[in-house]
Amino acid sequence: MPCEDRVSHQVGAALRRLRLERRIGQKQIAGRAGVTVSMLSRYEHGRQYPSLPSLVKILRALDCSAEEFGWYFGPWGEVETLQRQQEAAAAMVAAG
């Protein structure tokens, strides 16, 4: 897979992960960010790379800082997400 395709998939996966964790629908985020639902879907599935202005608007719609987005991006983001899931599962077990 060419580097550009890999990056668009990583960006898209990070955006989708953020949106799903926040339990917000594509329609809401698209409306807040001023993009179409189909365009947001294309970004999330790595079919198209968002322009920097579009990415900033989407991150604002997700109430996400650039620093936080960095934790979701690429292999580090996947590790961070898995750690959070494990911590949440451990807390649920501890709570009984």
N, C-alpha and C positions, 0 to 999 in steps of 0.2 A: 504494500500500500504506500503510495507516495506520501511524503511528509505533510503536504498541504491537506490531503484527505484525512490523515491521522489526526492532525490538529483540529480540523472541523468536527470530526467525530468526538474528540475529547471535549471541545468547547460545548458541543451539543449535549453530550452526556452530563456534563457539569450543570448546564442550565436546567435540564430535565430533572436531575437529582434535587437541585435546589427547589424547584417548583413543587415537586412531589412531597418533599419533606415539609414544605410550608402549607401543603394541602390547598393549593390554589390552582384553579383550572386554567387551561390555555387561553380561554376566552377572556378571563379577567386580566391576565398578564398582558395579552396582546392589546387589549383596550387601554390599559394603563401606559403601555410602552408606545402606543401609536403604530403598531405593526399589525398585519393581518394574522389571523389564526393559522392560515396555511403557511405563511412565512415563518412564524414561530415554530411550527411543526417541522419545517424544512431545516431550521437551525438545530432543533433538538435531535433530529435524526441524522445530523451530519451531512445532509445533502447540499447545504449551502452554508458558507461562513458569513456570519453577520458583520456588517461594517462596524467600525469602532463606535460611531454615534449610536447605532442600533443596539449594540451590546451594552453600552452605558445606560440607555433607556430601559432595556430589559432588566439589567441589574438593579436600577432604581425601582422599577416596578416590583421586583422581588425583595426590596428593602435589603439589599446585599452590597457590602462594600467590596472594593477591588481586592482587598486583602483576604476577605472571607471567600471570595470567588476562587482565589488562588488555592485555597485548601480543597476545593472541589475539583480542581482542574488536574487532569492527568493522573498518573499512578499514585501520587501523594494524596490526591483527593479521594481516590478509591480506598486507600489505606485508612485515611481519616474517617470516612463514612463507615467502614467496617468496624473501626474501634468504637465509634459512637453507638453503633448497633449492638455491639457486645456489651458495652457499658449499660445501655438501656435494658438489655435482657437480664444482666446480672442484678440490676436494681429491681426489676420486676420479681425475680426469684427471691431476692432478699426481703421484699415487701410481703411476699407470701401469697 
